Amino acid sequence: MNTTEEIQMAILRKISELVEASISNYHKVFSIDTTKDETLIFKDRFSISGQEYANSLYIASVGGGFDLYINDETPPIAAIAGLSVGNEQIATIRIVGKGAGTAVIRVGVYRK
C-alpha cells in the first residue's frame, strides 16, 4: 500500500516529466539566394503550433552579400559571417541581396 509521501513523490515525478516534455529547442537552416530580396516570416516558417518568434540568428555564410532588417527595424545590419543575435523576439527578417551567391543562416527557437 502507498503512503501519502509515495503518492506525493509520484505526482511530483509526473509533473516534472510533463514540464520537461514541453520544453524544446528547434532550429532551421535557410539557404538564401543573395541575387534577390526575401522576407522570412517565422510564424509561417516554423511548424511549432503557436510559435511566432525566433530567438536567435546565426549567419554561417554571406554568399554574394546582403543586408538584413530584423523586425523591419532600420538601419539595416550588414551581414558578416559568424554574426549571431540571441535573446531576441525575431518575428521577421527581411534580406536585401547584394550580389550573386547563396547565404546560409540558422534560426533557432527555444520554446517552453
Beta strands, then each sheet from edge to edge (+ up, - down):
strand 1: 24-33
strand 2: 37-41
strand 3: 56-61
strand 4: 66-70
strand 5: 77-78
strand 6: 84-85
strand 7: 92-97
strand 8: 102-111
sheet 1: 1+ 8- 3+ 6-
sheet 2: 2+ 7- 4+ 5-
end
